[in-house]
Amino acid sequence: FPNAPCMRDGKCSKGFPKRFCDETTIREGSYPEYARPDNGVRWGSERFMFNNRWVVPYNPYLTKKYGAHINFEIAGGVRAIKYLAKYIYKGSDRATLAVPREYNEIEATLQGRYIGPSQAIWRLMGYVTHKEKPAVMMLPFHLEGEHRVTFRTNQNQEQVTDGIESQSSVFLDWMKYNATHTDGRDLFYSDFPMHYTHVKNRRWHLRKKGHTIGRMPVAIPRQEERFYLRSLLTVKRGATSYEDLYTVDGVTYTTPSAACRAWGLTYDDSEWITLYNEVKDTTPAASLRYQFAVNLADSEILDPQRIWDLFQDNFTDDCLYRIRTMGDTLLLPPDDWSDEERRIDYDLWLLGENLRDFGMDFAGARIRGSRHRWVDRRVNVLISEAQNFDREVEAELNQRSVSQLSMGQHAAYDIIIDTIDNNRRPNSFFLHGPAGT
């Protein structure tokens, strides 16, 4: 049947006719090969005769019970299970509908889906398919002078300055409203949208209908003053200005962190000290270092250097052993270094490796780094070979390659090289262009 829908390049895409097989064989990771004995049984017409090679697996009981065409397969492998899961969750069947025009021009096509009767009637009746209740308004907050402003590229400096001074934000508008009205001063910033609504260029005004709740973006301790500003907004009602927000018991502080300390909102590292005291005697040094790196990445430790100083003996108790057993594979420090210096510096280098797993360095973790580069000589062979090159030859090749860059490529090259040379952050780039850029 060369014109059958299943035919692809002159062959049946379903693999029919199957080969004769005396017994069913269960194949690992795939569909089984069913018994199709060559017993001489044939049926059909003068046009074509069928035999066991053409039989689709089926279950007579299910076919009779449901009165429907039901193929039956043994799901005996991973491929079969994956197909079943994909088939069940793939959603409604898709179809492409061609709508011909009376005038014989370009055909318009429409992508659609088959849906069940319950879904169809739900949509025909105009019922809501999804809804968010109550509505949530994101409430941005920022330090003084750090609100977002926009300007056009063709504006001069005076116009840019005027635009910066005239543009406001939702947060600034909240304080301005409190400064000129008294009715909302008993509300926290996050509760304000429940009673008031904000319209751009019209500022805050009393809500007449609807129900909306406010949510402030998350801030983590690593963001320092922004984190403390958010903390202040959870305890200070109806602030009229930054100065008022930073005022506690009649005393005005210059930073959010200072105001938080006056409120008693700051915490110390006592919980971390308790934690490390509990685990230091039962946890290997390597695990302690990794846990310390995790905590530093979360930036929940106020004074990381103090924690390291308190528990450096526990963090470093495997370092001298590592140096002795790996001495031939490490790039060792000068001979005049004492064992104590080697132990501490090697531990810091290992900690730095853990920090790099989280995209951090010692400066970001607020802890002093190692003085020596303890390079492991057992590094990847490909890296070692890549580092073994003739500098003069490579420099000449680099100059020749750079001279062939287009204007856009050269601009990207300059930015990337400057970032590497000056260790700038962020240091991730995305290049987009044709021909495998």
ZIHUZI-V998662 format. One record per pair of residues at least 24 apart in sequence whose ideal C-beta (glycine too) atoms are under 8 Angstrom apart, sorted by sequence separation. I is the first residue (numbers start at 1). GAP is how many residues later the second one is. D is the distance in whole Angstrom. If there is no record, write none. Layout:
BEGIN
I/GAP/D + I/GAP/D
END
This chain:
BEGIN
92/24/8 + 147/24/7 + 190/24/5 + 232/24/5 + 319/24/4 + 322/24/7 + 346/24/7 + 349/24/7 + 147/25/6 + 173/25/6 + 189/25/7 + 190/25/7 + 231/25/7 + 319/25/8 + 345/25/5 + 349/25/4 + 408/25/8 + 177/26/6 + 190/26/6 + 288/26/6 + 289/26/6 + 345/26/6 + 346/26/8 + 142/27/7 + 176/27/7 + 177/27/4 + 189/27/7 + 228/27/7 + 229/27/4 + 232/27/6 + 288/27/6 + 316/27/5 + 319/27/5 + 345/27/5 + 170/28/6 + 228/28/4 + 232/28/6 + 235/28/6 + 272/28/8 + 316/28/6 + 319/28/5 + 346/28/6 + 140/29/7 + 142/29/6 + 228/29/4 + 231/29/5 + 272/29/6 + 285/29/7 + 345/29/8 + 140/30/6 + 141/30/5 + 173/30/5 + 174/30/6 + 225/30/6 + 226/30/8 + 235/30/7 + 285/30/6 + 316/30/8 + 139/31/6 + 140/31/6 + 173/31/6 + 225/31/5 + 228/31/7 + 232/31/7 + 276/31/7 + 280/31/6 + 285/31/7 + 316/31/4 + 319/31/7 + 20/32/7 + 139/32/7 + 225/32/6 + 228/32/5 + 231/32/8 + 269/32/6 + 285/32/5 + 286/32/7 + 312/32/6 + 315/32/5 + 20/33/6 + 224/33/7 + 232/33/8 + 269/33/5 + 281/33/8 + 285/33/4 + 17/34/8 + 19/34/7 + 231/34/5 + 268/34/6 + 269/34/6 + 273/34/7 + 276/34/8 + 280/34/4 + 284/34/7 + 285/34/7 + 18/35/5 + 168/35/8 + 267/35/8 + 272/35/6 + 276/35/5 + 312/35/7 + 17/36/4 + 18/36/8 + 266/36/8 + 315/36/7 + 16/37/7 + 17/37/5 + 228/37/8 + 269/37/7 + 273/37/7 + 16/38/6 + 228/38/8 + 269/38/6 + 276/38/7 + 333/38/8 + 333/39/4 + 333/41/8 + 31/42/6 + 32/42/5 + 331/42/7 + 332/42/8 + 31/43/7 + 190/43/7 + 331/43/6 + 32/44/5 + 189/44/5 + 190/44/7 + 330/44/6 + 331/44/4 + 31/45/7 + 188/45/7 + 330/45/7 + 30/46/8 + 31/46/7 + 188/46/7 + 330/46/6 + 331/46/7 + 30/47/5 + 329/47/6 + 330/47/7 + 26/48/7 + 29/48/4 + 31/48/7 + 141/48/7 + 188/48/8 + 329/48/5 + 27/49/7 + 28/49/6 + 29/49/5 + 30/49/6 + 31/49/6 + 188/49/6 + 328/49/8 + 329/49/5 + 26/50/5 + 27/50/7 + 29/50/6 + 30/50/7 + 139/50/6 + 187/50/6 + 189/50/8 + 326/50/8 + 139/51/6 + 186/51/6 + 187/51/6 + 185/52/6 + 186/52/6 + 139/53/8 + 185/53/3 + 139/54/7 + 184/54/6 + 185/55/8 + 137/56/4 + 289/58/7 + 293/58/6 + 297/58/7 + 292/59/7 + 296/59/7 + 308/59/6 + 178/60/5 + 137/61/8 + 178/61/6 + 179/61/4 + 289/61/6 + 293/61/4 + 297/61/4 + 304/61/6 + 305/61/7 + 178/62/5 + 179/62/7 + 285/62/8 + 289/62/5 + 292/62/8 + 293/62/5 + 296/62/8 + 297/62/8 + 304/62/5 + 305/62/5 + 297/63/6 + 304/63/5 + 305/63/7 + 175/64/6 + 286/64/8 + 290/64/5 + 293/64/7 + 294/64/7 + 296/64/7 + 174/65/8 + 175/65/6 + 289/65/6 + 293/65/6 + 175/66/6 + 175/67/8 + 293/67/8 + 297/68/8 + 175/69/8 + 296/69/4 + 175/70/8 + 296/70/8 + 296/71/7 + 293/72/8 + 135/75/7 + 137/75/5 + 139/75/5 + 141/75/6 + 135/76/7 + 136/76/7 + 137/76/7 + 138/76/8 + 139/76/7 + 140/76/8 + 141/76/8 + 222/76/8 + 134/77/5 + 135/77/5 + 136/77/6 + 137/77/5 + 138/77/6 + 139/77/5 + 140/77/7 + 221/77/8 + 222/77/3 + 133/78/8 + 134/78/6 + 135/78/8 + 136/78/8 + 137/78/7 + 138/78/8 + 139/78/8 + 220/78/7 + 221/78/5 + 134/79/5 + 136/79/6 + 138/79/7 + 220/79/6 + 221/79/5 + 220/80/8 + 221/81/8 + 143/82/6 + 143/83/6 + 142/84/8 + 141/85/8 + 143/86/6 + 142/87/8 + 141/88/6 + 141/89/6 + 141/92/6 + 144/98/5 + 143/113/8
END
